[in-house]
Amino acid sequence: MTQMLREIEEQPTVLLHSLNGLKAQVPALQPYAERLRSGQIDRVIFVGMGASFTAVYPTLLYLAERGISAYAVEANEFVYHYLPALNPRTLLVVISQSGKSVEIVKLLEQRDPSVPMIGITNEAHSPLAEASSLVLSLNVGEEFTVSSKTYTATLASLRVLGCALTGETVPFDELEGAARHMQTYLNDWRTQIAEIAREVVGHPALLFLGRSTSFASASTGALLVKESAKLPTEGVNSGQFRHGPIELVDEHAAIFIFAGQSPVQELNLKLAADVAGLGACVTLIGAQKFDSPARFQVRVPQASLWTLPMLEIIPMQLLAAQLAAERGLEGGKFRYIQKVTTHE
């Protein structure tokens, strides 16, 4: 078994451990929620890179639905253009698994210390942890390959943060249930994904489509396949896909569509039928069996809109590992970079 697969399989256990630690940190988030309610903080800006950035999307939607101005900016752009926009009424949330990637270190060096900052990281003694007003620790142990357990723990941490900032009860039972479901489904997913990978590995175009909270899964799924299997992929919002990228579709395209939940589920199912009709090999990922012309369907457990991305991404992690194996590569092993990006 490769290191990547070991880390994928560790997720149910380490995620439960991470959630236990997050429970103890909820009270420390209350002052930030009070400052939001009183208007002392009037916006939240999330900053990250790679999977730490793509994980933010569900929480952006969650906060927006509750009337909170929330934005996400990639750290590489933030350090050169956005720093002047910060002020003490901004809550800055910086996400970095290592807490020491090059853009994060630059941000920390230039940030006005009067700006409140919450850090989300797996490294308790990193520059990010040391500079943050409050740290939410992923606490999942060392990760040597592409983001798997750090990603799902980041999603969980952001879910906790979103609920705490809005004064809502954190659904720890649901989050813990998702971790247990991962364990139950892993073997079935591994078998099914091996078949799908054999089918799609020869396709020159691999596209991952999702909207609403599942856009995080589409973006991260595409990133994982790039990193692990060294294949060109694209992660696109499925609504945006009809505005041009659909021109890529023919019999050479393999398309993974995250069904999501109502009302966008109906739109995604229609898209799946349309691209299948154009000859694409379509895989649907969702929590039920659909009446669809998709070539494959991958079932994930039922979950709320906000927890669903934690479950959707596991089959995509396995897909990335299996595609690498089909190509004679060791999944998750980097060729040109290190686990921590230290130069621009």
N, C-alpha and C positions, 0 to 999 in steps of 0.2 A: 504494500500500500504506500502511495506517495505521501509526502508531507502535507500536500494540499488536501488530499482526502482525509487524512487524520484530523486536520484542523476543521474541515467541514463537519466531520462526525463528532467533534468535541462540542459543537455549538449548543445542543440542548443542555448539557451539564453546565458549561461555563456561563450560559445565558441566565440560568437560574441563580447561579452565584452572583452574577452582576446585578440582577434584580434585587437580591437580598441587600446588597450594598446601597442601591439606589433608594430603597425604602427609608434607610436611615438619613438620607440627604434631603428628603422632601421638606422637613421643617425649615431648613436653611434657605429654601427658595421662597418662603412666604414674604420676606421683606421686599423682594422684587415684584411679587404680585401686588402688594400693597402700593408700591410706587407706581405701578401701571394703573391701578384703579384711581389713584389720586391725581394722576396726570404729571407726576414728577418724572416719569419715563413715558415718552409718547411714541416710541417706535422700537422695534427689535431688528437688528441686522445680524444675519448669520454669515460666517466666513469659513471657507474650507477649500480643500482641493481633492480631486479624485473622488473616491467613494465617500469620503467625509463630506463632500459637497453634495453629491447626488442624494444622500440620505436625508437632506434637509427638507425636500419638497413636501412630504406629507404634513410636516409641522407648519410650514408656510400656509398651506391650505387651511389647516385646523385653526390657526390664529386669525387668518383673514375672515373665516366664517364667524368669528366671535368679535369682529370689529377692531382687531388689533393690527396696526400697520406693521407688516413684517416683510423683510427683503432678504435675498440671498445674493452674495457677491463672491466670485472666485477670488481667493487670496492674492493671486498674481495680479489681478486688476485692482484689487482693493489698495494694495500698498503704494500704487503709483497714481491713483486717481481719487479714491474715496476718503482718504484720511481727513481732508479738510471738512468733510460733511459730518464728522463726529462731534458730539457735544455731550455734556453730562445728562441730557434727557434721552440719550440713546443707550439702550442695553445691547452691548456687543456680545455675541455668542460665537466663540471660536472653536472649531472642531478640527482636531488633528490627532490621529491615532498615536503617532510618536510624540507629538507636542514639540517637535524640533525641526520640521521641514523648513526649507530655506525661506519661503514666503512668510511663514508664521513667525519665524525669528525676526525678520525685517519688520513685520507689523508690530511685534512687541517692543522693538527698539524705538519705534516712531510714535506709538500710541500715547495720547494725552492720558496720564494716570487718573484724571478726574472722570474719565468715561468708565462706567461700571462694566465689568467683563466677566462672563462665565466661560470657563474652559471645559471642553469635553475631550478627554484624552485617556489613553491606556497606560500612560507613563506618569506615575505619581511624582517623579522628581525631574520632570522635563521643564524647559523654559516656560512653556505654556502654563503648566500647573503652578509654577512658582510665581508667575505674574498675574494670575487670575484672582478676581475678588472671591470667586467660589469655583470649585472644581467638581464636576460630575465625573467620577472615575468609571471607565469601562470595566476594568478589573477582570479581564478574561485571560490573563497570562500571555506569554510570548506568542507572537504570530510571525512566522518566517516567510510565508508565501503571500499571494495576493489576498486582499481583504475578504475574509469570510466571517469569522466570529467577531472581529472588531466591527464589521459593518452591521450585523444584526444587533449587537450590543449598542451601537450608536443609534440605530432606529429606536431601540427601547429607551435609551436615555433621552432622546428628543421627545418621545411620547410622554415621558414623565415630566420633562420640562414644560411642554405645552400645557398639560393639564394643570400643573402647579401654577403657572403664570396666569391662568384664567380662573383660578380658584376652584377648579373642578376636582373631584375625587379621582386619584390615579387608579386605573383599573388593573391593579397588580394581578388579580386572579386571571384576567384575560391574557395578560402578557405571559404569565407563568404557564397558562394552558397552551399558548402558542409554542413555547419551548418544548413542552411534553409532546405536542403533536409532531414536531420535527422528528423526534426520536421514533415515533410510531410509523411515520411515512418514509423514513430514509431508505429502507431496503427496497420498497416498491418503486420509489423514484429512481433509485440507482439502476434497476433492471429496465425500466421504461426509457430512461434517458439514454442508456447504452444503445437501444434500438434507434432512437431518434438521431443520435449523433452519427451512427453509421450511414443513415439516410442523407443527412444534410452536409456532411463534411466536404463533399465535392462541389457544393454550390458556391459560386463565386461571390454571391451577395447574401449576407446574413443580416436581417433587419429585426429589431426588437421594438415593438410598439405598445404603448400604454398611455393612459390618461388618468386624470385625478391622482390619487395616491400611488397608483401603479406606474406612473411615469418614472418614479424612482427605481422601480424594478426594471423597466425597459432600459434606462440609462446605465444602471449598474450592471445588468446582464451583458450589455454590449461591451462595457469596459472590461469585464472579467474575461470574455472570449478574446478580446484583443490581447490582454496581458498574458493569458494562459496558453491559448492555442495559436497565437500569432496570426489570427485571421482578421481581415478587414470587416468591420461591422458598423452598424449605425443604430443608435437608440433614439427614437423619434416619438414625440407626442402623437398619439394616433389621430387626434383632430388635425394637427398640423400636417400629417402625412398626406392628406388629400389635397393640400395646397402646393403640390409640386413633386415631392418625393415618390408619389405613387407611380411616376413615370419610370421608376427603376424596375417595376414588377414585370416579370415574365416567367417562363418555366425554369429559369436559372436561379430564381430567388427563393430563399428559405426564410419564412417570416414567422416570428414568435409574437403572438398577440396575447396580452394580459386582459382577460375578460372584464375584470373589475366588478363593480356593483351597479345596481340601478341608480340613476337613469342612464349613466354612460355605458353600462353593459350592453344595452340594446344597440347602441352606436358601434361598439367594438365588434359585436357579432355580425352586424351588417358589413363592416369593413372586412372581416374575415371571409365572409361569403364572396365579397367582390374580388378580393385579391386571389382567392382560390379559383374563381372563375376565370381569372387572367393567367392561370397556369402555375401559380406559386405553390410551393410545399408549405402548408400552414400548420403551425402548432398552436393550439389554444391552451392557455393556462388559466384555470378557474376552479371555483369551489363546487361545481356541479357538472353533470353530463349535459352537453348542449346538443341540440339538433342543428348540426353544422356540417358543411362539406370539408371542414379542416381534416387534414391527413392524420394528425395526432391530437389527442387531448390529454393534458396532464392535470390531474385532480389535486387540489390543495384543500386543507381543512377549511371549514366555515370560520370566518373571523369578521370582526368589525372592519369598516373601511380603513381605520387608522392602524390596525394591527396586521392587516392583510399583507403589506409589503415584507414583513418579517418572514412570512411563509412562502410567498411567491419566489423569493430570491434563492431558496435552497435548491430547487431543481435547476436553476440557471448556474449555480455554482458547480453542481454535478455535471451539467452540460459542458461547461468550460473545461473541467478536468478530463471528461471523456473525449472531447474533441481534440484536446492535446494528445491524449493517448493514441487516438486514431491516426494522428500525424507523426507519431513516433517521438513525441516531446514529453518532457516531464512537466505536468501541469503546475502552474504557479511559479515556475523557476524563471527568474529574470535573465535576459540576455545582455541588456545595455544599461540597466539602472539597478539601484539597490532598493531595499525595502523602504528606506528613508531617502527622499530626494533632498540633496544638500547643496545643489547648485542650479542656477537658472540657465 
